[in-house]
Amino acid sequence: MSGALKRFRFMAILAGVMSLLLWFVDLPTMYILNNENWQSHVKWIPIVHGYVYPFYVFTAIQFSIKSRYDIKKMIFFILAGTLPVASFLAERKALQESHQK
């Protein structure tokens, strides 16, 4: 397994976890529950997510270039980090395609 694939897999999982925390913990706490005490405990989630996602994008670009994927597939990997579960699916797809080569 190449270093670019390992980095992409790690960042895809991390970005997916942070996205799940953002969508299903931070946002409901802020907009549905409107509880000040709970909001103070989860205010770190969007900050960490904001730092993780750009690194995910960079690793997706690096992995796509090293794997010689076309621009369409590169955009798929980049956009996969925007939905909570999509980055996990992209990580599995990248792993499967690397085993086929």
C-alpha positions as CSV (number, residue, x, y, z in Angstrom):
1,M,0.0,0.0,0.0
2,S,1.5,3.3,-1.0
3,G,2.0,6.2,1.3
4,A,-0.4,8.4,-0.6
5,L,-3.1,5.8,-0.1
6,K,-2.4,5.4,3.6
7,R,-2.6,9.2,4.0
8,F,-5.8,9.4,2.0
9,R,-7.4,6.6,4.0
10,F,-6.5,8.2,7.3
11,M,-7.7,11.6,6.3
12,A,-11.0,10.1,4.8
13,I,-11.8,8.4,8.1
14,L,-10.9,11.4,10.2
15,A,-12.9,13.8,7.9
16,G,-15.8,11.4,8.0
17,V,-15.8,11.2,11.8
18,M,-15.5,15.0,12.1
19,S,-18.3,15.4,9.6
20,L,-20.6,13.0,11.5
21,L,-19.8,14.9,14.7
22,L,-20.6,18.2,13.0
23,W,-23.8,17.2,11.4
24,F,-25.2,15.0,14.2
25,V,-23.8,16.5,17.4
26,D,-22.8,20.1,16.9
27,L,-25.6,21.3,14.6
28,P,-28.5,19.7,16.5
29,T,-27.1,21.0,19.8
30,M,-26.9,24.5,18.4
31,Y,-30.2,24.7,16.4
32,I,-32.6,22.1,17.8
33,L,-31.7,21.8,21.5
34,N,-30.5,25.3,22.0
35,N,-28.8,24.4,25.2
36,E,-26.0,26.8,26.2
37,N,-24.3,24.2,28.5
38,W,-24.2,21.5,25.8
39,Q,-23.0,24.1,23.2
40,S,-20.0,24.9,25.3
41,H,-19.0,21.2,25.3
42,V,-19.2,20.8,21.5
43,K,-17.9,24.2,20.3
44,W,-14.5,22.5,19.4
45,I,-16.1,20.3,16.7
46,P,-16.5,22.9,13.9
47,I,-13.0,24.3,14.6
48,V,-11.4,20.9,14.3
49,H,-13.5,20.1,11.3
50,G,-12.4,23.3,9.7
51,Y,-8.8,22.3,10.0
52,V,-9.3,18.7,9.0
53,Y,-11.2,19.2,5.7
54,P,-8.5,21.2,3.9
55,F,-5.9,18.5,4.7
56,Y,-8.4,15.9,3.4
57,V,-8.7,17.8,0.2
58,F,-4.9,18.0,-0.2
59,T,-4.5,14.2,0.4
60,A,-7.3,13.5,-2.0
61,I,-5.6,15.5,-4.7
62,Q,-2.2,13.9,-4.0
63,F,-3.7,10.4,-4.0
64,S,-5.6,11.1,-7.3
65,I,-2.5,12.5,-9.0
66,K,-0.3,9.6,-7.8
67,S,-3.0,7.1,-8.9
68,R,-3.2,8.8,-12.3
69,Y,-7.0,9.4,-12.0
70,D,-8.8,11.7,-14.3
71,I,-10.2,15.1,-13.1
72,K,-13.7,13.6,-12.7
73,K,-12.6,11.0,-10.2
74,M,-10.4,13.5,-8.4
75,I,-13.4,15.8,-7.9
76,F,-15.4,12.8,-6.7
77,F,-12.8,12.1,-4.0
78,I,-12.7,15.8,-3.0
79,L,-16.5,16.2,-2.8
80,A,-16.8,12.9,-0.9
81,G,-15.5,14.9,2.2
82,T,-18.5,17.1,2.2
83,L,-21.1,14.5,3.1
84,P,-20.9,12.6,6.4
85,V,-20.7,9.0,5.0
86,A,-19.3,9.7,1.6
87,S,-15.7,9.9,2.7
88,F,-16.0,6.4,4.2
89,L,-17.3,5.2,0.8
90,A,-14.5,7.0,-1.1
91,E,-11.9,5.4,1.3
92,R,-13.3,1.9,0.5
93,K,-13.4,2.6,-3.2
94,A,-9.8,3.8,-3.2
95,L,-8.7,0.7,-1.3
96,Q,-10.6,-1.6,-3.6
97,E,-9.1,0.1,-6.7
98,S,-5.6,-0.1,-5.3
99,H,-5.9,-3.9,-4.8
100,Q,-7.1,-4.3,-8.4
101,K,-4.0,-2.6,-9.9
